């Protein structure tokens, strides 16, 4: 990424940054991240899903009535 973006960082700087990031994230666990994502409630997403489901149900009902 350093070469792709042209950041100009030396190999030593990249290694130190990676080690620092690893040390900071040491206590994090995958389970905590999954729990956060599963418990996060997004009103916009919920409304979008309801709207799509309502449209699908209306289309299915119209198809059943027409048949």
ZAGU-790409 format. One record per residue (C-alpha): residue number from 0; x, y negated, z negated; residue in one letter. Coordinates in steps of 0.05 Angstrom, whole numbers. Layout:
<nodes>
+-----+--------+--------+--------+------+
! pos !      u !      v !      w ! code !
+-----+--------+--------+--------+------+
! NUM !      X !      Y !      Z !    A !
...
+-----+--------+--------+--------+------+
</nodes>
This chain:
<nodes>
+-----+--------+--------+--------+------+
! pos !      u !      v !      w ! code !
+-----+--------+--------+--------+------+
!   0 !      0 !      0 !      0 !    X !
!   1 !     58 !    -46 !    -15 !    X !
!   2 !     84 !    -38 !     56 !    X !
!   3 !     15 !    -41 !     87 !    X !
!   4 !     -4 !   -106 !     52 !    X !
!   5 !     65 !   -136 !     56 !    X !
!   6 !     68 !   -151 !    -18 !    X !
!   7 !    144 !   -150 !    -19 !    X !
!   8 !    150 !   -111 !    -84 !    X !
!   9 !    213 !    -71 !    -98 !    X !
!  10 !    209 !      4 !   -113 !    X !
!  11 !    228 !    -11 !   -185 !    X !
!  12 !    172 !    -62 !   -193 !    X !
!  13 !    121 !    -13 !   -166 !    X !
!  14 !    146 !     42 !   -212 !    X !
!  15 !    142 !     -4 !   -273 !    X !
!  16 !     72 !    -27 !   -254 !    X !
!  17 !     49 !     45 !   -246 !    X !
!  18 !     79 !     65 !   -313 !    X !
!  19 !     44 !      5 !   -347 !    X !
!  20 !    -22 !     23 !   -316 !    X !
!  21 !    -15 !     96 !   -337 !    X !
!  22 !      0 !     74 !   -409 !    X !
!  23 !    -60 !     27 !   -410 !    X !
!  24 !   -108 !     80 !   -383 !    X !
!  25 !    -81 !    136 !   -427 !    X !
!  26 !   -141 !    136 !   -474 !    X !
!  27 !   -193 !    135 !   -419 !    X !
!  28 !   -227 !    199 !   -402 !    X !
!  29 !   -268 !    222 !   -343 !    X !
!  30 !   -327 !    238 !   -389 !    X !
!  31 !   -330 !    167 !   -414 !    X !
!  32 !   -332 !    139 !   -344 !    X !
!  33 !   -386 !    188 !   -323 !    X !
!  34 !   -428 !    173 !   -385 !    X !
!  35 !   -423 !     99 !   -371 !    X !
!  36 !   -445 !    108 !   -299 !    X !
!  37 !   -502 !    154 !   -317 !    X !
!  38 !   -527 !    108 !   -373 !    X !
!  39 !   -521 !     44 !   -332 !    X !
!  40 !   -589 !     18 !   -311 !    X !
!  41 !   -593 !    -27 !   -250 !    X !
!  42 !   -661 !    -60 !   -241 !    X !
!  43 !   -646 !    -77 !   -168 !    X !
!  44 !   -629 !     -5 !   -152 !    X !
!  45 !   -690 !     22 !   -189 !    X !
!  46 !   -735 !    -26 !   -152 !    X !
!  47 !   -704 !     -8 !    -85 !    X !
!  48 !   -715 !     66 !    -99 !    X !
!  49 !   -787 !     55 !   -119 !    X !
!  50 !   -799 !     14 !    -55 !    X !
!  51 !   -770 !     69 !    -11 !    X !
!  52 !   -810 !    123 !    -47 !    X !
!  53 !   -874 !     82 !    -39 !    X !
!  54 !   -862 !     74 !     36 !    X !
!  55 !   -847 !    149 !     44 !    X !
!  56 !   -910 !    167 !      5 !    X !
!  57 !   -952 !    120 !     47 !    X !
!  58 !   -924 !    149 !    111 !    X !
!  59 !   -936 !    220 !     87 !    X !
!  60 !  -1008 !    203 !     67 !    X !
!  61 !  -1021 !    171 !    135 !    X !
!  62 !   -993 !    232 !    170 !    X !
!  63 !  -1038 !    279 !    128 !    X !
!  64 !  -1100 !    237 !    142 !    X !
!  65 !  -1085 !    235 !    217 !    X !
!  66 !  -1076 !    310 !    221 !    X !
+-----+--------+--------+--------+------+
</nodes>
